[in-house]
Amino acid sequence: MNAGKNDAKRVFLKKGTCSQTLCFLLDREFGHLQANEERAADPLAGGLLQGGQQCGMLWGAALAAGAESFRRHADRDQAIAAAIIAAQHLVESFEKRAKSVNCRDITGCDFSSKFGLAKALLLGRFVRCFKLAGRWAPEAIQSAKEGLSRQQTDSPPMPISCASEVAKKIGASDEEMAMVAGFAGGIGLSGNGCGALAAAIWMTTLELVRKKNWKYSLSDPLAGEIIKKFRAATGSEMECRKITGKRFKTLNEHAEFLKNGGCDKLIDLLARS
């Protein structure tokens, strides 16, 4: 990490959420802090508003890797593809360290309920999160760098990332499209919690943060409403692999799925939320 320090636990205490913490730490390492974008990652903590899906550390790290990918590539599509590859490296690294990518598995608690939150406080489960952040942060930085340095051997057809397509329809800049690109297919095509949903939550929150009209809470009503509409459309299913009926092995597979209309209705729904 920058200047050889690992202050992830201290940063975690200051920032308040695992998602903002890892986004900040990677942004700092790459030399480009983005306070608004980092803060907008807060609702991704605990697995999409405490839903128990992928740990917020993964969402935050993927955002920062996407931002760095945009800076490294003049072509937006190449930046998006590289961001997905970096996210794949992050998922592999995180799962190796934590033994699962999902918040609920790691903490053993359901943060979406008052009982689950009380259990986490009583048993000191947040201490586990602090320790994990401290151990994984240096590995996350290394994994992101390795993923971003990997040479692409093919050029997938557009669109490449479901998350980027949602962001684009909401009105994202090229940089924002690259930032969320790694969310594709449940982060790095891993098939877990929907990346398009996470992109919609992040984009919507970012707009409010920029307008200074947003404050983080465990039961954020706006993100909660987006998730409610999403669940209604998917029969309460949240995982990419179950929604699509597929586990994407390559960028080309995911790109072809999108090109052929896969998830069009969900993408449109999320863009309107």
N, C-alpha and C positions, 0 to 999 in steps of 0.2 A: 504494500500500500504506500501511498504518498509519504515520502520522507521515512519510509521503513516503519511507520507506526501502525498499530492495530488498536484503534480506539472505538471499535464498533459498539461496545457496551455503553460507553459514555454517550456516543452519538444517539444510540437507541433511547436512552433516558431523556435526552433533550428533544428528539424529534417526536417520540411518543408512539410511533407505529413501526413495525418491521419493514413494511413496504417502502415508506419514505426513507427509512434508514439506509437500506441497501441501494436505493436509487441515488441518494446523496453520496454514499461512499464510492460508488463506481463513477459518478459524475466528477467527484473530486479527484479521483485517480486519473481520469482522462483530461482533467484541467478545464472543465466547462460546467460550472454549477448552474442549475436552473431552478430557482426557488419555487416558482409557481408550478412547474411540471412535477417537481418532487413532491410538493404538498398535495397535489391532485391525486397522488398514488395512495393516499391514506385509506380510501374506502376499499382498496384491494387487500388490506390487512386481514388476517384471520381467514383468508380464503374467500374473497368476494363478499365483503361486508359480513365477516364472521360466519360465513356459510360452511366453512370447513374444507373447502376445496384447496387448491394449491396454496402453499404458504406464501404470504405476502412478500417474503424476501425474494422469491422467484419472480413475482410480478414486477417488483421494483428494480431488480437487477436487469431484467429483460428490457425494461424501458430505457435504462441508462445505456445498455449495449446497443439498442436501436438508435439512440441519439448519436453515439459515437460512430456507428455504421454510416449514418447520413453524412457526417463530417468527412469520412474517409472515401466516399464514393460520389463522383459528380453526377452519376446516373441514378435516379430515384429507384428504379426497379432493381438495380444491382444492390443498392443499399438495403432494400426490403429483403431480398434473398439472403444477403449476408447477415442481417439481423436475425432471421430465422435460424440460420446455422449457428450463430452465437448462442441463441436461446436453447438449441439442442445441447450444446456443450454445458450450459448452465444447469439444465435439467439433470443431465448425467452426473455432474459434479455434486449437485444438491442431494440427489437420491443416494449417492454413495455415502455422503456424510450423514444424512438424517434417516436413511433407510426407508423413507417414504417422501413423496412430494406434498402430501396433503396435511394441512394444519391439524385436522381432527385426529389423525393418526399420531402425529408428533406430540401433541399436547395431551391427548386422551380426554379432551373436553369439548363440549358443544357451546361455543361462545354466542350462539344465536339465542340461547335461552338464559334467563336470569339465574337459573339453577346452575347451568354450565359455567357461567361467568363467576358465580360465587364459589363453585368448586375449584376453578382455576386459581382464584385469589387465596382460598383456604389452603390449598395444597402447594402453593408457590409455583404453579406451572409457568408463570411468566419468567421466572428465573431461568427455566429451561430454554426459553426463547432467547434471552439475553446471551446465554452461553453458546447457543447454536449460532447466533449472529457473529459472535466473536471468533468462533472456529471457522465458520464458512466464508466470512467476508474476504479473507486473503485468497481463498480457493476460488471464490466467485470472480474476483478480479482476474486471476490467472486464466480461468476457463473462458471468460468473455474475450480476453486478448487472443487466446488460442483460436476461438471460433471466428473472430473477426479477421484473423490472419490467414485463415484457410482459403485456398484458391477454389473458386467455383469452376466446375468442369462442364456445366451445362447452363443454358439460359431458359428457364421455365417460361411458358407463355403467361401473359397477364390475363387476369389478376393472379397474384401470387399468394397474398395473405387475406384471409377473411376479415381479420381485425383491421387491416389497413383499408379494406373496402368500406367497412362501417365508418371508420374515421373520415374517409374521403366524402362519403355521402352526408356526413354531419357538417363538413366544411373545413376539414383539416388541411394544414399546410403539408408540403412534401416532407418536411422534417417530422411532423407529428405522425404522418403515415408510417415513416420509418421507425419511429419510436415504439409504436404498438405492434409493428410487424411480427415480432417474435412471439406474440401471444397466439399466433395462428395454430389451429388444430389442438388447442388446449395447452399452449406454450411449447414451442419447438416441435409441433406435430405429435406430441406425446399422448393425445387422446383424452386428456383430463378436462377439468372445468373449462367451459366455453371461452375462448379468447376473444371472440367477437363481442360477447357480453361485457367482458372486462374493458375492452376498448371503448364501448359506449359509455360505461360508467366513468372511465378516466376522462374522456373528452368532455362529457357533460359537467363533471366536477371542475375541470380545468377552466372552463368558461366562467364559472362562478368565482373561482379563486382569483382570476384576473380582474373580475369586477369588484373584488373585495366583498363578496356577498355570500361567503360560505364559511362554515365552521364545522370541524369534524366532530362527529358523535357516533357512538356505537350503533345507533339505529338511524342512520342518515336517511331521511324520508325520500329524497330524490333517487338515490341509488336503490333504495328499497322498492320504489315504484317501478323502476326499470326491471329489476329482478322479478317482480310480481308479474309484469306483462310477459316477460320471457318464459317464466314457468307455465303460464297459461297457454302459451303457444307450443310448448314442448311436452305437455303432460307432466310438468314438474321435473323433467329430466334436465340435468345440468352438465353432464359429461359429453364432450365432443364425440367420442367413439360410439356412444349409444344414440346420440341424436342423428348422426350421419350414417351409422351402421358400418363405419369404416375406421381403420387405423392406418393413417397415411405413413408410408415408409419413406417417401421422397418428396422434395419440393414439387417435382413434376406431377406426382399423383394428386397433391392438394390443389395445384394450379388447374389441372384438367377437371377436377371435381367442381371447382368454382366456375370455370369457363363453361361447363355444361349445365349451369344453373343450380348447382348444389348450394343449399342454404340461402338462396335468393330471398325467400320470404322472411326468414329470420333476420337477415342483414337489413332488409327494408324496414322491418318492425323496429329493430334497434336504432336505426338512423332517425326514426320518427319519435322515439321515446323522449 
